[in-house]
């Protein structure tokens, strides 16, 4: 169970301060590109002044543009922080994640940032673990998390906990659930039950449905007939949620309050669907993202992928830890579980000892033509 709390103190980095103060990245040449990994016949020279960090992202294949965007963001973070004690080398996972990891280990890297695909984590970890090199992966696959595999991607349980806690703070005590018959639906069901208990509420009804047809409408009709709840979570995309919404409540009625998951974040349909108006859902804050995107365009001439902030924030984390990390020593793994966490472009984040990440999330409300923030993301964690 992931509990939502407000926070003891904020862990700041020089780069975060600079961004919040409005500083922009100043181009230092026609183009700053990430350092590529060496060719198979090359070996990186000895480096006694900096810690070696490997970035594993696709620079070829279908996801090459996303990988390049993350690599560019890590370059920006190094420049913004004037990081002199770390050296980040990029390895292409396009031809194979395991081969990229093997090359990174051979070159003496002490930490791996990436991969971005959950399907590649096991292969990378199998190579890195014998060398005692941990991973900070950009995937949201929490099933891959371990004591040496830290997941930066948003955990759905974290998101569900946030929106349930917010609803409970507004006086809602009785909750219901619509969930698909799927792996995601099963995880969402377990997370929702735990979140409701943690918030002091009662889960009074659950209905499941087959995805891919209109059975969600039938499930919503059954749920409405049961009644007796203040809020209902629809653990699916906005498209499926819209199909169920009109069967759950009368248009304009205050109750039941519709709740969504992080699957709703960034989806234009949320603000364009009348049936979803008034619904609450959790999301990573975008407060600092526009300034980052502007700085990225200044340097690289095009906009970043939204996921590239993970690359930037992972470097902020490493720079902070590197202050107390002796050159050539193994990465101080315990530091990743600091309960005060780290501050990044996407707000505060931290890791549990089991490798699962937790983020400070905001709550948004769907309104005509768009969304608005009704529950700002806390600025820090507190236990």
C-alpha positions in Angstrom: 0.0 0.0 0.0 1.3 3.4 -0.9 0.2 6.2 1.4 -0.1 9.8 0.3 1.4 12.3 2.7 2.6 15.9 2.5 6.5 15.9 3.4 9.3 16.7 5.9 11.7 18.8 3.7 12.4 19.3 0.1 15.5 17.9 -1.4 16.7 20.6 -3.8 19.3 20.5 -6.5 21.1 23.3 -8.2 19.4 22.6 -11.5 15.9 22.6 -10.0 16.6 25.9 -8.3 17.8 27.3 -11.6 14.7 26.2 -13.5 12.4 27.5 -10.8 14.2 30.8 -10.9 13.6 31.0 -14.7 17.1 30.2 -16.0 17.3 29.0 -19.5 19.8 26.7 -21.1 22.2 28.7 -23.2 23.5 27.0 -26.3 27.2 26.3 -26.2 27.6 25.5 -29.8 25.6 24.6 -32.9 24.6 21.3 -31.2 25.3 19.4 -28.0 24.6 15.8 -28.5 24.9 13.0 -26.0 28.2 11.1 -25.9 27.7 7.8 -27.8 28.9 4.5 -26.6 32.2 3.3 -28.0 32.3 1.0 -31.0 32.8 -2.7 -30.2 36.5 -2.4 -31.0 37.1 0.6 -28.7 37.5 0.8 -24.9 36.8 3.9 -22.9 40.0 5.4 -21.4 40.6 5.3 -17.7 38.7 8.1 -15.9 39.8 8.9 -12.3 38.1 12.2 -12.0 34.5 11.3 -12.8 32.0 8.5 -12.0 31.0 6.5 -15.0 27.2 6.3 -15.6 25.7 4.4 -18.5 22.5 5.6 -20.3 20.7 2.8 -22.1 18.1 4.1 -24.6 17.2 3.2 -28.2 19.1 5.4 -30.7 18.0 3.2 -33.6 14.7 1.4 -34.4 11.1 2.4 -33.8 11.8 4.2 -30.5 14.9 6.1 -31.6 13.4 9.5 -31.4 12.2 8.9 -27.9 15.6 7.6 -26.9 17.3 10.6 -28.4 15.0 12.9 -26.6 15.9 11.3 -23.2 19.6 11.4 -24.1 19.3 15.1 -25.0 17.6 15.7 -21.6 20.4 14.1 -19.7 22.9 16.3 -21.6 20.8 19.3 -20.5 20.8 18.2 -16.9 24.6 17.9 -16.9 25.1 21.3 -18.4 22.5 22.9 -16.0 24.2 21.5 -13.0 27.7 22.0 -14.3 28.3 18.4 -13.3 32.0 17.7 -13.2 32.1 14.4 -11.2 30.0 12.3 -13.5 30.4 11.1 -17.1 27.4 9.7 -18.9 27.9 7.5 -21.9 24.9 6.6 -24.1 24.5 3.0 -25.3 22.0 2.1 -28.0 19.5 -0.6 -27.0 18.1 -0.8 -30.5 20.2 -3.7 -31.6 19.7 -5.4 -28.2 19.4 -4.3 -24.6 21.5 -7.1 -23.1 24.4 -6.4 -25.5 24.3 -2.7 -24.6 24.3 -3.6 -20.9 27.3 -5.9 -21.4 29.2 -3.2 -23.1 28.4 -0.7 -20.4 29.6 -3.0 -17.7 32.8 -3.8 -19.6 33.5 -0.1 -19.8 33.4 0.2 -16.1 30.1 2.0 -15.5 28.9 1.9 -11.9 25.2 2.8 -12.6 22.8 2.2 -15.4 20.0 4.8 -16.3 17.4 2.9 -18.4 16.1 1.0 -20.2 12.8 2.6 -21.2 11.0 -0.7 -22.0 9.8 -3.0 -19.3 10.5 -5.9 -21.6 14.2 -5.1 -21.6 14.6 -4.8 -17.8 15.2 -8.5 -17.1 17.8 -8.8 -19.8 19.7 -5.7 -18.6 19.5 -6.7 -14.9 20.8 -10.2 -15.7 24.0 -8.6 -17.0 24.3 -5.8 -14.4 23.4 -7.7 -11.2 26.5 -10.0 -11.2 28.6 -6.8 -11.5 26.7 -5.2 -8.6 25.6 -2.3 -10.9 22.1 -1.1 -10.1 19.5 0.2 -12.6 17.3 3.3 -12.5 14.8 2.4 -15.2 12.4 4.8 -17.0 9.8 2.1 -17.4 6.6 2.0 -15.3 6.7 -1.7 -15.0 6.7 -2.0 -11.2 6.7 -5.8 -11.4 10.3 -5.5 -12.4 11.3 -3.5 -9.3 13.9 -5.0 -7.0 16.5 -3.9 -4.5 18.8 -3.1 -7.3 16.2 -2.1 -10.0 14.5 1.2 -9.3 11.5 2.2 -11.3 11.0 5.9 -12.1 7.8 5.4 -14.1 4.5 6.1 -12.4 3.1 3.3 -10.3 -0.7 3.0 -10.9 -1.2 2.2 -7.2 0.5 5.5 -6.4 -1.9 7.3 -8.7 -5.0 5.5 -7.3 -4.0 6.2 -3.8 -3.7 9.9 -4.5 -7.1 10.3 -6.1 -8.9 8.2 -3.4 -7.2 10.2 -0.6 -8.3 13.4 -2.3 -11.9 12.2 -2.5 -11.9 11.2 1.1 -10.6 14.6 2.1 -13.7 16.1 0.5 -16.0 13.9 2.7 -16.5 10.9 0.5 -16.6 7.6 2.5 -18.3 5.0 0.4 -16.6 3.9 -2.8 -17.4 1.7 -5.8 -15.2 0.4 -8.7 -15.5 -0.5 -12.4 -12.5 -2.5 -13.6 -11.7 -4.5 -16.7 -10.9 -8.2 -16.7 -7.2 -7.8 -17.3 -3.8 -7.7 -15.5 -4.1 -4.0 -15.2 -7.7 -4.3 -13.9 -6.6 -6.8 -11.3 -3.8 -4.6 -10.1 -6.1 -1.5 -10.0 -8.7 -3.5 -8.0 -6.1 -4.4 -5.4 -4.7 -0.9 -5.2 -8.1 0.6 -5.0 -9.2 -1.6 -2.1 -6.0 -0.8 -0.2 -6.3 3.0 -0.9 -10.0 3.0 0.3 -9.0 1.2 3.5 -6.1 3.6 4.1 -8.4 6.6 3.6 -10.9 5.2 6.2 -13.5 4.5 3.6 -15.6 1.5 2.6 -15.6 -0.3 -0.8 -19.2 -1.1 -1.2 -19.4 -2.5 -4.7 -17.2 -3.7 -7.6 -18.2 -4.6 -11.1 -15.9 -6.1 -13.8 -16.3 -6.2 -17.5 -14.7 -7.6 -20.7 -12.8 -5.0 -22.6 -13.3 -4.6 -26.3 -17.1 -4.5 -26.3 -19.9 -2.6 -24.6 -20.0 -4.8 -21.5 -18.7 -1.8 -19.5 -22.1 -0.2 -20.1 -23.9 -3.2 -18.6 -21.4 -3.2 -15.7 -22.1 0.5 -15.1 -25.9 -0.1 -15.2 -25.5 -2.9 -12.6 -23.4 -0.6 -10.4 -25.9 2.2 -10.6 -28.7 -0.2 -9.6 -26.8 -1.1 -6.5 -26.3 2.5 -5.4 -25.1 3.6 -2.0 -21.7 5.1 -2.9 -20.3 8.6 -3.0 -17.6 8.0 -5.7 -16.8 5.4 -8.3 -13.4 4.8 -9.9 -13.4 3.8 -13.6 -10.1 2.0 -14.0 -9.8 2.4 -17.8 -9.0 4.9 -20.5 -11.2 8.0 -21.0 -12.8 6.4 -24.1 -14.1 3.5 -22.0 -14.9 5.7 -19.0 -17.1 7.9 -21.3 -19.1 4.9 -22.3 -19.8 4.1 -18.7 -20.3 7.6 -17.3 -23.7 8.3 -18.7 -25.0 5.0 -17.3 -23.6 5.9 -13.8 -25.0 9.3 -13.1 -27.6 11.9 -14.2 -25.9 14.7 -16.2 -25.1 17.6 -13.8 -25.6 15.6 -10.7 -23.0 16.0 -8.0 -22.9 12.3 -7.0 -21.6 9.8 -7.6 -18.3 11.6 -8.2 -16.4 9.9 -11.0 -12.7 9.1 -10.4 -10.1 8.3 -13.1 -6.6 6.9 -13.1 -3.3 8.2 -14.5 -4.5 6.8 -17.9 -6.5 9.9 -18.2 -3.5 12.3 -18.0 -2.7 14.1 -21.3 -5.8 12.7 -23.0 -7.7 15.5 -24.9 -10.9 13.4 -24.8 -11.2 14.1 -21.0 -12.1 17.8 -21.6 -14.2 17.1 -24.7 -16.5 14.5 -23.2 -19.5 16.0 -21.4 -20.2 12.8 -19.5 -16.8 13.1 -17.8 -17.2 16.7 -16.6 -16.5 17.1 -12.9 -14.5 13.8 -12.7 -11.3 13.8 -10.8 -8.1 12.0 -11.8 -4.4 12.1 -10.7 -1.5 13.3 -12.8 2.2 14.2 -12.7 2.5 17.9 -12.4 3.3 20.0 -15.5 4.2 23.1 -13.5 7.9 23.1 -14.5 7.6 21.3 -17.8 6.9 24.3 -20.1 10.1 26.0 -19.0 12.0 22.8 -19.6 10.4 22.4 -23.0 11.4 25.9 -24.0 15.0 25.3 -23.0 15.1 22.0 -24.9 13.8 23.7 -28.1 16.5 26.5 -27.7 19.2 23.9 -27.7 17.9 21.1 -30.0 15.5 23.0 -32.3 12.5 20.8 -31.6 10.2 19.9 -28.7 11.0 17.1 -26.3 9.0 13.9 -25.6 7.2 14.2 -22.3 9.0 11.2 -21.0 12.4 12.9 -21.4 11.9 14.6 -18.0 12.7 11.2 -16.5 16.1 11.4 -18.1 16.7 14.9 -16.7 15.5 14.0 -13.2 17.6 10.9 -13.0 20.7 13.0 -13.6 19.6 15.5 -10.9 19.4 12.5 -8.5 22.8 11.2 -9.5 24.4 14.6 -9.2 23.1 15.0 -5.7 24.3 11.5 -4.6 27.7 12.0 -6.4 28.6 14.6 -3.8 29.3 11.8 -1.3 30.1 9.1 -3.8 33.9 8.3 -3.9 35.3 8.0 -7.4 35.6 4.4 -8.5 33.5 3.1 -5.6 30.3 1.1 -6.1 27.1 3.2 -6.4 25.8 3.9 -2.8 22.5 2.0 -3.3 21.0 2.9 0.1 20.9 6.6 -0.9 18.2 5.9 -3.4 15.8 4.9 -0.6 16.2 8.3 1.2 12.6 8.9 2.5 12.9 12.6 2.0 13.3 11.9 -1.7 14.5 14.0 -4.6 13.1 17.1 -6.4 12.9 17.0 -10.2 11.1 18.7 -13.0 8.1 16.4 -12.4 8.0 17.3 -8.7 9.2 15.3 -5.7 9.8 11.6 -6.1 11.4 8.8 -4.0 11.9 5.1 -4.0 11.0 2.4 -1.5 13.7 -0.1 -0.7 12.0 -2.6 -3.0 12.6 -0.3 -6.0 9.1 1.0 -6.5 8.9 4.8 -7.0 6.5 7.2 -5.5 5.6 10.6 -6.9 3.9 13.7 -5.5 0.9 13.9 -7.8 -1.7 16.5 -8.4 -5.5 16.0 -8.9 -7.2 17.4 -11.9 -10.9 18.0 -12.7 -12.4 17.5 -16.1 -14.2 20.6 -17.3 -15.7 21.8 -20.5 -12.9 22.1 -23.0 -10.1 21.1 -20.7 -9.0 20.3 -17.2 -8.1 22.3 -14.1 -6.0 21.5 -11.0 -8.2 21.0 -7.9 -5.5 19.3 -5.8 -2.0 20.7 -6.2 0.9 18.3 -5.9 2.5 18.5 -2.5 6.0 20.1 -2.5 7.6 17.5 -0.3 7.1 14.1 1.4 6.5 13.5 5.1 6.1 10.1 6.9 
